[in-house]
Amino acid sequence: MTEQLSADDWIKEGLKALAKSGFTALKADPLAKSMSVSRGSFYWHFADLAAFHTAVLKRWREIAAEQIIADVEADSDDPLKALLRRTFGARLDLERAVRNWAAFDVAAQGAVRAIDRRRLDYIEALLKKRGLEPAAAQARAQILYWTFLGFALSAAPVPPARLQGLLDELLRMVTA
């Protein structure tokens, strides 16, 4: 690369490496090598590896919750249905990688807890908008989220037509 890299370039490369190879790939040397630059560029943007990890986790929270929520709200008259299609239809390598990282790292655990809370609160709000009582909305949001986590962590491929049928049934179950 002949142009100067930004912190954002490093974070994007970190997210790719994390999704592909896991959290042990989040080191200056292998990332610099994959970007064909010296690791000095890394340390120009990040004080240390912990600062880089913090930035990667922050970006993950942005793309795995806030961006999805904003897109769902902007693009659909039925946000819950759109959320199910979007999240269950997505590649979830990064989700699995961050959750694996959280088993070994306190900062990653904090990021996972924060995103879990944000997602649960959002799902609960969507269910309340559909007329569910607060206690039912909270319980069904938790069940729906556990379903998503099981799906995400299983990494089992599901043919698109079958997935759509499962999502339709899941939507009926949680909104009935």
C-alpha positions in Angstrom: 0.0 0.0 0.0 1.4 3.3 -0.9 -1.2 5.5 0.8 -1.1 6.1 4.5 -3.4 3.9 6.5 -6.0 5.2 8.9 -7.0 3.8 12.3 -10.2 2.8 10.5 -8.2 0.7 8.0 -6.6 -1.2 10.8 -9.9 -1.8 12.6 -11.5 -3.1 9.3 -8.5 -5.4 8.8 -8.8 -6.5 12.5 -12.5 -7.3 12.1 -11.7 -9.4 9.0 -8.9 -11.2 10.8 -11.1 -11.8 13.8 -13.9 -13.3 11.8 -11.5 -15.5 9.8 -8.9 -16.6 12.3 -10.2 -15.6 15.8 -8.9 -13.2 18.4 -5.4 -14.5 18.4 -5.0 -12.9 15.0 -5.4 -9.4 16.5 -1.7 -8.6 16.7 0.2 -5.9 15.0 2.7 -8.1 13.1 0.3 -10.4 11.3 -2.1 -7.6 10.5 0.8 -5.4 9.2 2.0 -8.3 7.1 -1.5 -8.9 5.6 -1.8 -5.2 4.8 1.8 -5.1 3.4 3.0 -2.3 5.7 5.3 -2.0 8.7 3.9 -2.4 12.2 5.0 1.2 12.9 1.8 2.3 11.2 -0.2 0.3 13.8 1.5 2.0 16.7 1.0 5.4 15.0 -2.7 4.9 15.5 -2.9 2.8 18.6 -1.0 3.2 21.8 -0.9 -0.5 22.3 -2.7 -3.8 21.5 -5.3 -3.1 24.3 -6.2 0.2 22.6 -6.6 -1.6 19.3 -8.7 -4.3 20.9 -10.9 -1.7 22.4 -11.4 0.0 19.0 -12.2 -3.3 17.3 -14.8 -4.2 20.0 -16.4 -0.7 19.7 -16.7 -1.1 16.0 -18.2 -4.6 16.4 -20.9 -3.1 18.7 -21.6 -0.4 16.1 -22.0 -2.8 13.2 -23.6 -5.7 15.1 -26.3 -3.7 16.8 -26.6 0.0 16.0 -26.1 -0.3 12.3 -28.6 -3.2 12.1 -31.2 -1.4 14.2 -30.9 1.8 12.1 -31.2 -0.2 8.8 -34.2 -2.2 10.1 -35.9 0.9 11.3 -35.3 2.8 8.0 -36.2 0.0 5.6 -39.2 -1.7 7.0 -42.8 -1.2 8.1 -42.4 -4.4 10.1 -39.1 -4.0 12.0 -39.3 -7.3 13.9 -39.8 -9.4 10.7 -37.0 -7.4 9.0 -34.7 -7.9 12.1 -35.3 -11.7 11.9 -34.5 -11.8 8.2 -31.4 -9.7 8.6 -29.9 -11.3 11.6 -30.7 -15.0 10.8 -29.7 -14.4 7.2 -26.3 -12.8 8.0 -22.9 -14.4 8.0 -22.2 -14.8 11.7 -18.5 -15.6 11.7 -17.7 -12.4 13.5 -20.4 -13.0 16.1 -18.9 -16.4 16.9 -15.4 -15.0 17.0 -16.2 -12.2 19.4 -18.2 -14.6 21.7 -15.2 -17.0 21.6 -12.9 -14.1 22.5 -15.2 -13.2 25.4 -14.5 -16.5 27.0 -10.9 -15.4 27.4 -10.9 -11.6 27.7 -12.7 -9.3 30.2 -13.0 -6.4 27.7 -14.6 -8.7 25.1 -16.9 -10.0 27.9 -18.0 -6.5 28.6 -18.7 -5.8 24.9 -20.7 -9.0 24.6 -22.8 -8.1 27.7 -23.4 -4.6 26.3 -24.5 -5.8 22.9 -26.7 -8.5 24.4 -28.4 -5.9 26.6 -28.9 -3.5 23.6 -30.3 -6.2 21.4 -32.6 -7.5 24.1 -33.9 -4.1 24.8 -34.6 -3.4 21.2 -36.4 -6.8 20.6 -38.5 -6.2 23.8 -39.4 -2.7 22.5 -40.5 -4.1 19.1 -42.7 -6.7 20.9 -44.3 -4.0 23.1 -45.1 -2.0 19.9 -46.9 -5.1 18.7 -49.1 -4.9 21.8 -47.5 -7.5 24.1 -47.6 -6.7 27.8 -44.2 -5.8 29.3 -43.6 -9.1 31.1 -44.5 -11.2 28.0 -42.4 -8.9 25.8 -39.4 -9.3 28.1 -39.8 -13.1 28.3 -40.3 -13.5 24.5 -37.5 -11.2 23.7 -35.2 -13.4 25.8 -36.4 -16.6 24.2 -36.0 -15.0 20.7 -32.5 -13.9 21.5 -31.5 -17.3 22.9 -32.8 -18.8 19.6 -30.6 -16.4 17.7 -27.6 -17.2 19.8 -28.1 -20.9 19.4 -28.4 -20.4 15.6 -25.3 -18.1 15.5 -23.1 -20.4 17.5 -24.2 -23.6 15.7 -22.9 -22.4 12.4 -25.1 -25.0 10.7 -26.1 -24.0 7.2 -29.9 -23.8 6.6 -31.2 -23.6 3.0 -32.9 -20.3 2.4 -36.4 -21.6 1.8 -36.2 -23.7 5.0 -34.8 -20.7 7.0 -37.7 -18.5 5.8 -40.2 -21.1 7.0 -38.5 -21.3 10.4 -38.4 -17.5 10.7 -42.1 -17.3 9.8 -42.9 -19.8 12.5 -40.6 -18.1 15.0 -42.4 -14.8 14.3 -45.8 -16.4 14.9 -44.6 -18.0 18.1 -43.2 -14.8 19.7 -46.0 -12.5 18.6 -49.0 -14.8 19.2 
